[in-house]
Amino acid sequence: MKWWMIRAGGGELIPQWVEKGKASIGWSALGDPKRFKNRNQLINKSHEVYYEAKPGARIQAGSQVLGNQQVAHRTFSSC
C-alpha cells in the first residue's frame, strides 16, 4: 500500500477542500507532465514558472512532478 501526504501550502485550499470533501494535488502551472521528454525539460519549465522561488525549490518541484506521473482516480472520504 502506498500513502500520500498532501499539504495545503499556506492553507488557502483548505476551505475549498472541506466544501467539496476532496483534496487536490498537482502543479497546474507546469502543465501536463507527460509532454516533457526528460527531467531537465521539466526542471527548466519549473525554473520558468516558479522564478520567484529559490532555485533548490524549483528543482524539487520539477523532480516531484516527474516522480509522480501516476494518476489515481480515487476519491477518499473527507477528514
PyMOL commands that set and color helices and strands:
alter all, ss='L'
color gray80, all
select helices_A, chain A and resi 14-20+28-30+33-35+39-49+55-67
alter helices_A, ss='H'
color red, helices_A
deselect
rebuild
show_as cartoon
